[in-house]
């Protein structure tokens, strides 16, 4: 019997489709190799399923984490005491998918501990989505789909439509991820977006959904064909579709304006919004560093990442 097993998941960034994915829009997201969560599960005493966290966590974080591990263990059919330990470089509450990375890692570790075959893509997505729903309410599944790998994923209505092969000509281009510092819990931003969608009404919501789907299709074509200007246009369209949802605050808007003026091809929020992370598309490392320098007084941290995904 296997007594210890590990699993991993990646942080992610959403390129197209925050919130609108819940209304059926096509969305595009990507796993981020530098941000990774590893989970180690081990068996304890037999009996009914119970989770023992080996890490010292804030009480509220511990409660959510224990529930996620419980869901992962149940998906694998585990019983008895399950001891869980986490090692992660994914910042929490920053829009980089810390809970999705944990969910994917926990499911992979639980299935290995149960000596089940490696979950298929659909099985992993379903189980990780259930884990994430414990924390955020109903999960679209987009974040776990991206957290499972490192290549971009085209996603709609709970399913991965395509894992995207990025054109090698985009090797020198860069994503600039900017951390504003202040943010709210994801579930709070989701609640605000839901409220605004209700106020907008079905016709306006459908128009935003359609615009987001078109932007995702355009970004897919741009990534596959190495068309940087087209990718910038798609990101700009997706960013504009977020404005009516009430999740782009003043601090975000001002930082986005600075990055655009400094030369970024496009800049938008990434994640649930109301603080947290912003994403800019830059031609190369030098441009990314120049844009980062311009926005530096308004941010807490930044990262530059290659568009062409590394293999995990």
C-alpha positions as CSV (number, residue, x, y, z in Angstrom):
1,X,0.0,0.0,0.0
2,X,1.3,3.5,-0.9
3,X,1.8,5.5,2.2
4,X,2.9,8.8,0.8
5,X,2.2,10.6,-2.5
6,X,2.7,14.0,-4.1
7,X,1.0,16.1,-6.7
8,X,1.6,19.5,-8.3
9,X,-0.3,22.4,-9.8
10,X,0.7,25.7,-11.4
11,X,-0.4,29.2,-10.8
12,X,-2.3,30.7,-13.8
13,X,-3.2,34.0,-15.4
14,X,-6.4,34.6,-17.3
15,X,-5.7,36.2,-20.7
16,X,-9.4,36.5,-21.8
17,X,-12.7,35.8,-20.0
18,X,-12.7,36.7,-16.3
19,X,-16.3,36.5,-15.0
20,X,-17.8,36.3,-18.5
21,X,-16.8,32.7,-18.6
22,X,-19.7,32.1,-16.2
23,X,-22.1,33.3,-18.8
24,X,-20.8,30.9,-21.4
25,X,-18.1,33.0,-23.0
26,X,-15.0,31.3,-24.4
27,X,-12.0,32.1,-22.3
28,X,-8.2,31.7,-22.6
29,X,-5.9,31.2,-19.7
30,X,-2.4,29.9,-19.2
31,X,-0.4,28.0,-16.5
32,X,2.7,29.8,-15.1
33,X,5.7,27.6,-14.6
34,X,7.4,29.9,-12.1
35,X,4.4,29.6,-9.7
36,X,3.9,26.1,-8.5
37,X,2.2,24.3,-5.6
38,X,3.3,20.9,-4.4
39,X,1.2,18.8,-2.1
40,X,2.4,15.7,-0.1
41,X,-0.3,13.4,1.4
42,X,0.5,10.6,3.8
43,X,-1.6,8.0,5.5
44,X,-2.3,8.1,9.2
45,X,-4.5,6.0,11.5
46,X,-7.4,4.1,9.8
47,X,-11.1,4.9,10.3
48,X,-13.3,7.6,8.9
49,X,-11.8,10.2,6.5
50,X,-10.3,13.1,8.3
51,X,-7.7,15.7,7.2
52,X,-4.7,16.7,9.3
53,X,-2.9,19.8,8.1
54,X,0.8,19.7,8.9
55,X,1.3,23.4,8.0
56,X,0.6,26.3,10.4
57,X,-2.1,28.3,8.6
58,X,-4.3,31.3,9.4
59,X,-7.6,29.8,10.8
60,X,-9.7,30.9,7.9
61,X,-7.2,29.7,5.3
62,X,-6.9,26.4,7.2
63,X,-10.7,25.9,7.2
64,X,-10.9,26.4,3.4
65,X,-7.7,24.3,2.8
66,X,-9.0,21.4,4.9
67,X,-12.3,21.4,3.0
68,X,-10.4,21.3,-0.3
69,X,-8.3,18.4,0.8
70,X,-11.5,16.6,2.1
71,X,-13.0,17.0,-1.4
72,X,-9.8,15.8,-3.1
73,X,-9.6,12.8,-0.8
74,X,-13.3,11.9,-1.4
75,X,-12.8,12.1,-5.1
76,X,-10.1,9.4,-4.8
77,X,-12.1,7.2,-2.4
78,X,-9.6,7.6,0.5
79,X,-10.5,6.9,4.1
80,X,-8.7,7.3,7.5
81,X,-6.5,10.1,8.6
82,X,-4.8,11.9,5.7
83,X,-1.9,14.1,6.6
84,X,-1.4,17.0,4.2
85,X,1.6,19.3,3.6
86,X,1.9,22.2,1.2
87,X,4.9,23.8,-0.5
88,X,3.9,26.7,-2.8
89,X,5.3,29.7,-4.6
90,X,1.9,30.9,-5.8
91,X,1.0,34.2,-4.0
92,X,-2.4,34.0,-2.3
93,X,-5.3,36.4,-3.1
94,X,-3.4,37.9,-6.0
95,X,-5.4,36.5,-8.9
96,X,-2.8,33.9,-9.8
97,X,-4.9,30.9,-9.0
98,X,-3.5,29.8,-5.6
99,X,-6.6,27.8,-4.8
100,X,-6.8,26.2,-8.3
101,X,-3.1,25.2,-8.0
102,X,-3.8,23.7,-4.6
103,X,-6.9,21.9,-5.9
104,X,-5.1,20.3,-8.9
105,X,-2.1,19.3,-6.7
106,X,-4.4,17.8,-4.0
107,X,-6.4,15.7,-6.5
108,X,-3.2,14.4,-8.2
109,X,-1.7,13.5,-4.8
110,X,-4.9,11.9,-3.5
111,X,-5.4,9.7,-6.6
112,X,-1.8,8.6,-6.4
113,X,-2.1,7.8,-2.6
114,X,-5.3,5.8,-3.4
115,X,-3.2,4.0,-6.1
116,X,-5.7,4.9,-8.8
117,X,-4.7,5.5,-12.4
118,X,-3.6,9.0,-13.2
119,X,-6.8,11.1,-13.7
120,X,-7.7,11.9,-17.3
121,X,-7.9,15.6,-18.2
122,X,-11.6,15.5,-17.7
123,X,-11.4,13.6,-14.4
124,X,-8.8,16.0,-13.0
125,X,-10.8,19.0,-14.1
126,X,-14.0,17.8,-12.5
127,X,-12.4,16.8,-9.2
128,X,-10.3,20.0,-9.0
129,X,-13.3,22.1,-9.9
130,X,-15.3,20.6,-7.0
131,X,-12.4,21.3,-4.7
132,X,-12.2,25.0,-5.8
133,X,-16.0,25.4,-5.5
134,X,-15.6,24.8,-1.7
135,X,-13.6,28.1,-1.6
136,X,-15.2,30.3,-4.2
137,X,-18.7,29.0,-4.7
138,X,-19.5,27.6,-8.1
139,X,-16.2,27.3,-10.1
140,X,-16.3,27.8,-13.8
141,X,-13.4,25.3,-14.0
142,X,-11.2,27.7,-16.0
143,X,-8.6,28.2,-13.3
144,X,-8.1,24.5,-12.6
145,X,-7.9,23.8,-16.3
146,X,-5.0,26.3,-16.6
147,X,-3.4,25.2,-13.4
148,X,-3.1,21.6,-14.7
149,X,-0.4,22.5,-17.3
150,X,1.6,25.3,-18.7
151,X,0.3,25.8,-22.2
152,X,-2.7,28.1,-22.9
153,X,-6.1,26.6,-22.7
154,X,-9.2,27.6,-24.7
155,X,-12.2,26.9,-22.4
156,X,-16.0,27.1,-22.5
157,X,-18.9,25.8,-20.5
158,X,-16.8,23.6,-18.2
159,X,-14.7,22.0,-20.9
160,X,-11.2,22.5,-22.3
161,X,-11.8,23.1,-26.0
162,X,-8.2,23.2,-27.0
163,X,-4.7,23.3,-25.5
164,X,-2.9,25.9,-27.6
165,X,0.4,25.5,-29.4
166,X,2.1,28.9,-29.2
167,X,4.1,30.0,-32.3
168,X,7.8,29.9,-31.7
169,X,8.1,33.4,-33.2
170,X,6.6,34.7,-30.0
171,X,9.7,33.5,-28.0
172,X,11.0,37.0,-27.3
173,X,7.6,38.5,-26.4
174,X,6.8,38.9,-22.7
175,X,3.9,39.0,-20.3
176,X,4.4,41.6,-17.6
177,X,2.5,40.6,-14.4
178,X,2.0,43.5,-12.0
179,X,0.9,43.1,-8.4
180,X,-1.0,46.2,-7.1
181,X,-0.9,44.9,-3.5
182,X,-4.4,45.6,-2.3
183,X,-7.1,43.2,-3.2
184,X,-10.3,41.5,-1.9
185,X,-11.1,37.8,-1.6
186,X,-12.0,36.2,-4.9
187,X,-15.5,35.3,-3.7
188,X,-16.2,39.0,-2.9
189,X,-15.2,40.2,-6.4
190,X,-17.3,37.4,-7.9
191,X,-20.3,38.6,-5.9
192,X,-19.9,42.2,-7.1
193,X,-19.6,41.0,-10.7
194,X,-22.7,38.9,-10.4
195,X,-24.6,41.9,-9.0
196,X,-23.5,44.1,-11.9
197,X,-24.4,41.5,-14.5
198,X,-27.9,41.4,-13.0
199,X,-28.2,45.1,-13.2
200,X,-27.0,45.2,-16.8
201,X,-29.7,42.9,-18.0
202,X,-29.7,39.9,-20.3
203,X,-29.1,41.8,-23.6
204,X,-26.1,43.7,-22.3
205,X,-24.6,40.7,-20.7
206,X,-25.0,38.7,-23.9
207,X,-23.2,41.5,-25.8
208,X,-20.3,41.3,-23.4
209,X,-20.2,37.6,-23.6
210,X,-20.1,37.6,-27.4
211,X,-17.3,40.3,-27.3
212,X,-15.3,38.2,-24.9
213,X,-15.7,35.0,-27.0
214,X,-14.6,36.9,-30.1
215,X,-11.6,38.2,-28.2
216,X,-10.7,34.7,-27.1
217,X,-10.9,33.4,-30.7
218,X,-8.8,36.3,-31.9
219,X,-6.2,35.7,-29.2
220,X,-6.1,32.0,-30.1
221,X,-5.4,32.8,-33.7
222,X,-2.7,35.3,-32.7
223,X,-0.9,32.9,-30.4
224,X,-1.0,30.1,-33.0
225,X,0.2,32.4,-35.8
226,X,2.7,34.6,-33.9
227,X,0.7,37.8,-34.5
228,X,1.6,40.1,-31.7
229,X,-0.5,43.1,-32.8
230,X,-3.5,40.9,-33.1
231,X,-2.9,39.5,-29.6
232,X,-2.7,43.0,-28.3
233,X,-6.1,43.9,-29.9
234,X,-7.7,40.8,-28.4
235,X,-6.4,41.6,-24.9
236,X,-7.7,45.2,-25.2
237,X,-11.1,44.0,-26.2
238,X,-11.2,41.6,-23.3
239,X,-10.1,44.4,-20.9
240,X,-12.9,46.7,-22.1
241,X,-15.5,44.0,-21.5
242,X,-14.5,44.0,-17.8
243,X,-15.3,47.6,-17.2
244,X,-19.1,47.3,-16.8
245,X,-18.8,44.6,-14.1
246,X,-17.5,47.0,-11.4
247,X,-14.3,45.0,-10.7
248,X,-11.8,47.6,-12.1
249,X,-11.2,50.1,-9.4
250,X,-9.4,53.5,-9.6
251,X,-6.0,52.2,-8.6
252,X,-6.2,49.5,-11.3
253,X,-7.4,51.9,-14.0
254,X,-4.6,54.4,-13.2
255,X,-1.9,51.7,-13.3
256,X,-3.3,50.3,-16.6
257,X,-3.2,53.8,-18.2
258,X,0.5,54.2,-17.1
259,X,1.5,50.9,-18.6
260,X,-0.2,51.6,-21.9
261,X,1.4,55.1,-22.2
262,X,4.8,53.5,-21.3
263,X,4.6,51.3,-24.4
264,X,2.7,48.1,-23.5
265,X,0.8,46.7,-26.5
266,X,-2.2,46.0,-24.2
267,X,-2.8,46.0,-20.5
268,X,-5.8,44.6,-18.5
269,X,-6.7,43.1,-15.2
270,X,-6.2,39.4,-14.8
271,X,-8.2,37.5,-12.2
272,X,-11.3,38.5,-10.3
273,X,-10.3,42.2,-10.0
274,X,-10.7,44.9,-7.3
275,X,-6.9,44.9,-6.9
276,X,-4.5,42.1,-7.2
277,X,-2.9,41.5,-10.6
278,X,-2.7,43.3,-13.9
279,X,-1.3,41.9,-17.1
280,X,0.5,43.7,-19.9
281,X,1.7,42.4,-23.3
282,X,5.2,43.6,-24.3
283,X,7.3,43.1,-27.4
284,X,10.4,41.9,-25.4
285,X,12.2,41.9,-22.1
286,X,13.5,45.5,-22.5
287,X,10.1,46.9,-23.1
288,X,8.6,44.9,-20.2
289,X,11.3,46.3,-17.9
290,X,10.6,49.9,-19.2
291,X,6.9,49.5,-18.6
292,X,7.5,48.0,-15.1
293,X,9.8,51.0,-14.2
294,X,7.0,53.4,-15.3
295,X,4.4,51.8,-13.1
296,X,6.7,50.9,-10.2
297,X,5.6,53.7,-7.8
298,X,2.0,52.3,-7.9
299,X,2.8,48.6,-7.4
300,X,4.1,46.1,-4.9
301,X,5.9,43.6,-7.3
302,X,6.2,42.5,-10.9
303,X,7.3,39.6,-13.0
304,X,8.2,39.2,-16.6
305,X,7.4,35.9,-18.2
306,X,7.9,34.4,-21.6
307,X,4.8,34.1,-23.7
308,X,6.2,30.9,-25.2
309,X,5.4,28.4,-22.4
310,X,8.0,26.3,-20.8
311,X,7.4,22.6,-20.4
312,X,6.6,21.4,-16.8
